[in-house]
Amino acid sequence: QVQLLESGGGLVQAGDSLRLSCAASGRTFSSYGMGWFRQAPGKEREFVAAISWTGTNHADSVKGRFTISGDRAKNTVYLQMNSLKPEDTAVYYCAGGMRVVTGTWAYEYDDWGQGTQVTVSS
């Protein structure tokens, strides 16, 4: 089983930047894909970004502002978030799995982190 640990959340002002990290421990393989989802209060969990053997994928709502990247040697994926907006406020979850293709759908993932809170004030 793979354990995922997120870090890097916090309280920032609109226009600021944050970088989230997600470290995977346990069994991982070269084909292990990872992604980020977020859930705002009262809303459904939504896809943010993913990285897999097919490349990277970003939700339209974050394109041009957020960038996902990975360090395979460290089994760590990052989410660089720039130009943050109040509507980006949510709990951000890291996810990973062996069946990740586009990474857009929750069912592609087997493992989930506990989440890290990101709050953007206006």
N, C-alpha and C positions, 0 to 999 in steps of 0.2 A: 504494500500500500504506500502511496505517495502522500506526504504531508506538504501543505502549502502554507507559507507564512507571509502575510502582507505587512508592509510598513510604509511610512511616508505620508500618511494622511495628516490633516490638520485644518486649522482655521486660517483662511487668507481673505484678502480683499479682491474685488473684481479687477481683472487685468493682471493679477499676479500669476506665478507659476508654482507648480509642485511636481515632484517626481515620486511616483509610487514604485515600490519594489515588491517582488514576489519570489521568494526562495523556495525551491522544491527539494525535498529530502526524501530518502527512501529509494525505491527502484524507479529509475527513469531511463528512457531509451532515446536514441537519436531521433526517433520519429515522434517523440512526445510533443504535442502541440499545447500551447497555452494561450489564455485570453483573459480579458477583463470584462466584467459586467458591472452594472450599477443599479441600485434601487433607491429611489427617492421615496419619502413618506407618502403613503397612499397610492403609490404607483407600482406597476409591474416591473420586475427585473428586466433590464434591457442590455443588449449587446453594446460594447464600447469599441473593443479592438481585439485582434487575435494575431498570433504568429504561428505558423506551422510549415510543413514541408512545401506547401503551395505558395508561401510568401506571407505578406502581411495584409490585413484587412481592417478598415476603420469604418465605424458608423458615420453616416452622412453628417450627423449633428456635431461630430468632433473633428471631421477632416480639416486639415490645415491648422488645427490647434493642438491636437494630441498626436503623439507618436509612440508606437509600441516598438520595443527592441528587446533582444535577448542576448545573454552571455551563456553559451552552451557549457563552457568550462566551469561556470559557477552555478549552473542549473538555476539561473535567475532571469526573470523577465521584468522589464521596466515599462512604465507608462509615463512619458514626459507630457505634462499638461501645461500648456501656455494659454495666455489670454483667457483665464478662467472667468466664467460667468456665474451669477447666482443660480441659474438653472442647472449648473453642473453639481450642485449640492446633492449628495447621496452617499450611501455606503457603497464602497467599491469592493468587488469580490474578484479574486484571482481564481482561475479555473484551469485544469489541465486534463489531458486525456490522450489515448492512443488512436482515437478515431476522428481527430480533428481534421477537417478539410477546409471549409471556409471559416470555421470557428464562430459563425453567426448564431448558431442554435445551442441552447443549453444541453440538449440531448447528446451533443458531440463530446461532452466532457464527463469524466468519471470522478474527478477529484475537485474539491472546492475548499477555499480558505475561509476564515472566519469573517473577513471583511475589515475594511478600514474606513473611518468616517472622513469625508471631505466636505467642508463647509465653506462656501464662498459668500461673503457679505457684500452688499451693494454700497 
